[in-house]
Amino acid sequence: MMSKNRPVSIIKLIDDRFEEIICAISFSMVAICVFLQFCIRAIFGSALAWPEELAIYGMAWGVYMGSSMCVREKAHLRILLAVKSLPRKLAISVVGFGDLCWLVFNLFMVVVGFDYIALLFEQDFISPALGINQKWPQSIIVVGYLMMSFRIIQHYILWIKDGCPDLPA
């Protein structure tokens, strides 16, 4: 009986905490790298190149996954004071139109990101300090905007499933 519930709980955990896990790893990596650089500079008067590069990648991944987490938690910036004063149907239309524009922008960025990553797959662009191909850390552009798009769509599905209470914001 436990094995039947386990896959559901793992999927729920991923749905509920995926972005937090990536953010925690990414920002921890940034903090460790920055602290390491500080110590090396303070003690040896020199610096390493790889912690700076790793901190940059960690920051990018943390920011994009944090953006997706904000969409999931409905914590993204919105000014709904005026919208809430509109009649319900018009308010829903305004919020829906805004979210549709946001979703279209996200999907545009996914397409542009895929084009960019495709260029990196055609030619090797190796990072100077870590020696890794840039297609992997740069893929956060596609991953981040796909996750934000997924969370917007997921939010509307859940809103409709719940009987469309209040605004979809």
Backbone torsions as a table, in degrees:
resi	resn	phi	psi	omega
1	MET	NA	-36.6	178.6
2	MET	-62.6	-38.1	-176.9
3	SER	-66.1	-28.2	177.9
4	LYS	-70.6	-37.7	-179.1
5	ASN	-79.8	-25.7	-175.3
6	ARG	-60.8	-48.8	179.3
7	PRO	-60.2	-37.5	178.4
8	VAL	-64.6	-42.3	-178.9
9	SER	-68.8	-33.8	177.5
10	ILE	-68.5	-42.7	177.7
11	ILE	-63.3	-41.9	178.1
12	LYS	-63.7	-41.9	177.9
13	LEU	-60.4	-45.3	178.8
14	ILE	-63.1	-43.8	179.6
15	ASP	-64.1	-38.6	-176.6
16	ASP	-82.8	-28.1	-169.4
17	ARG	-130.4	5.6	-175.6
18	PHE	-54.3	-51.9	-176.9
19	GLU	-64.9	-39.1	178.9
20	GLU	-62.0	-40.7	-179.4
21	ILE	-62.8	-47.7	179.7
22	ILE	-64.1	-42.5	178.7
23	CYS	-62.9	-44.4	-179.5
24	ALA	-61.7	-44.2	178.3
25	ILE	-64.4	-46.6	-176.6
26	SER	-63.4	-49.2	-177.3
27	PHE	-73.3	-28.6	173.0
28	SER	-65.1	-42.1	177.8
29	MET	-61.3	-41.3	177.8
30	VAL	-61.9	-48.8	-178.1
31	ALA	-61.8	-44.3	179.8
32	ILE	-63.2	-45.3	-178.6
33	CYS	-64.7	-42.1	-179.8
34	VAL	-67.2	-42.0	177.7
35	PHE	-63.5	-42.7	177.6
36	LEU	-59.0	-46.1	179.0
37	GLN	-61.7	-41.9	178.7
38	PHE	-60.0	-47.5	-179.0
39	CYS	-62.7	-45.1	-179.2
40	ILE	-64.0	-41.1	178.4
41	ARG	-67.7	-40.6	-178.6
42	ALA	-69.6	-39.1	-176.1
43	ILE	-84.0	-47.9	-173.3
44	PHE	-103.6	-8.8	-179.0
45	GLY	67.4	21.2	-179.2
46	SER	-134.0	-175.8	179.1
47	ALA	-148.4	158.0	174.6
48	LEU	-102.2	153.1	179.9
49	ALA	-86.5	-37.0	-172.1
50	TRP	-66.0	-35.3	179.2
51	PRO	-64.2	-34.4	178.9
52	GLU	-65.6	-43.8	179.7
53	GLU	-64.6	-43.9	179.2
54	LEU	-64.0	-38.3	177.7
55	ALA	-64.4	-37.6	177.9
56	ILE	-63.4	-45.8	179.4
57	TYR	-64.5	-41.8	178.8
58	GLY	-62.3	-40.1	179.1
59	MET	-64.4	-44.6	179.8
60	ALA	-61.5	-47.1	-179.7
61	TRP	-64.6	-40.2	179.2
62	GLY	-64.6	-40.6	-179.2
63	VAL	-67.4	-47.1	-179.1
64	TYR	-66.7	-41.2	177.9
65	MET	-70.3	-33.1	174.6
66	GLY	-64.4	-36.4	176.6
67	SER	-63.8	-43.2	177.8
68	SER	-63.9	-39.4	178.4
69	MET	-63.2	-39.0	177.7
70	CYS	-63.7	-37.6	176.6
71	VAL	-64.0	-46.4	-179.1
72	ARG	-60.6	-40.7	-176.3
73	GLU	-89.0	2.9	-177.6
74	LYS	57.5	39.0	-178.0
75	ALA	-107.5	8.7	179.0
76	HIS	-75.4	159.4	-175.3
77	LEU	-70.5	123.8	175.2
78	ARG	-146.3	143.7	175.6
79	ILE	-113.7	100.3	-173.0
80	LEU	-107.9	4.9	-177.3
81	LEU	-57.7	-50.0	-179.9
82	ALA	-69.9	-37.3	-178.7
83	VAL	-64.4	-38.8	-179.1
84	LYS	-67.8	-18.9	178.1
85	SER	-84.2	-8.4	178.5
86	LEU	-79.5	161.0	172.1
87	PRO	-58.9	148.8	-172.1
88	ARG	-51.0	-50.9	-177.4
89	LYS	-62.2	-41.0	179.0
90	LEU	-68.7	-40.1	178.5
91	ALA	-62.4	-43.4	177.7
92	ILE	-63.2	-40.4	179.0
93	SER	-63.7	-42.3	-179.8
94	VAL	-64.8	-47.2	179.4
95	VAL	-64.3	-43.1	179.2
96	GLY	-62.4	-40.9	178.3
97	PHE	-65.2	-42.2	177.5
98	GLY	-61.4	-43.2	178.7
99	ASP	-68.2	-35.1	176.4
100	LEU	-64.0	-43.1	176.6
101	CYS	-60.9	-42.3	178.8
102	TRP	-62.6	-44.4	179.7
103	LEU	-64.5	-41.7	177.9
104	VAL	-62.3	-43.7	177.1
105	PHE	-60.2	-45.9	179.1
106	ASN	-58.4	-45.8	-178.9
107	LEU	-67.3	-34.1	173.5
108	PHE	-60.7	-44.5	179.4
109	MET	-65.9	-33.1	175.7
110	VAL	-63.6	-45.2	179.7
111	VAL	-62.7	-47.7	178.9
112	VAL	-63.3	-40.6	178.2
113	GLY	-63.0	-41.2	176.6
114	PHE	-62.3	-41.7	177.6
115	ASP	-60.7	-42.9	179.7
116	TYR	-64.0	-47.0	179.9
117	ILE	-65.1	-35.1	177.7
118	ALA	-61.6	-38.4	175.5
119	LEU	-62.6	-39.3	179.1
120	LEU	-69.6	-27.4	176.0
121	PHE	-75.3	-28.9	179.5
122	GLU	-74.4	-37.1	-179.1
123	GLN	-126.4	139.5	176.9
124	ASP	-74.0	127.6	174.9
125	PHE	-125.0	95.2	-173.6
126	ILE	-91.9	134.2	179.2
127	SER	-68.9	144.2	-174.9
128	PRO	-67.9	-38.0	-174.0
129	ALA	-90.9	-47.1	-176.5
130	LEU	-87.7	-21.7	179.6
131	GLY	71.2	26.8	178.5
132	ILE	-104.5	153.4	179.6
133	ASN	-70.8	133.9	-175.2
134	GLN	-68.6	-13.6	179.5
135	LYS	-62.2	-27.8	-177.9
136	TRP	-78.3	-55.2	178.8
137	PRO	-67.5	-30.4	-179.4
138	GLN	-75.3	-13.0	179.9
139	SER	-66.2	-10.5	178.3
140	ILE	-60.2	-26.7	177.7
141	ILE	-58.7	-50.4	-179.9
142	VAL	-69.3	-47.3	-178.1
143	VAL	-60.5	-45.9	-177.7
144	GLY	-62.5	-48.3	-179.5
145	TYR	-70.8	-32.0	174.2
146	LEU	-65.4	-42.2	179.0
147	MET	-64.4	-42.0	177.5
148	MET	-62.7	-42.1	178.8
149	SER	-63.0	-45.2	178.2
150	PHE	-58.2	-44.1	-177.7
151	ARG	-68.4	-35.4	176.4
152	ILE	-63.3	-49.2	-179.7
153	ILE	-62.8	-43.2	178.2
154	GLN	-59.6	-40.9	-179.6
155	HIS	-61.8	-43.8	-179.8
156	TYR	-68.3	-37.6	177.3
157	ILE	-61.4	-46.0	179.4
158	LEU	-66.6	-37.1	179.1
159	TRP	-63.7	-44.2	178.5
160	ILE	-67.0	-41.9	179.6
161	LYS	-60.6	-34.7	-179.8
162	ASP	-81.6	2.8	178.2
163	GLY	89.8	21.3	176.6
164	CYS	56.7	53.1	177.6
165	PRO	-73.6	145.8	175.8
166	ASP	48.1	-144.1	178.2
167	LEU	-97.1	155.2	178.6
168	PRO	-74.7	12.1	-177.3
169	ALA	-89.4	NA	NA
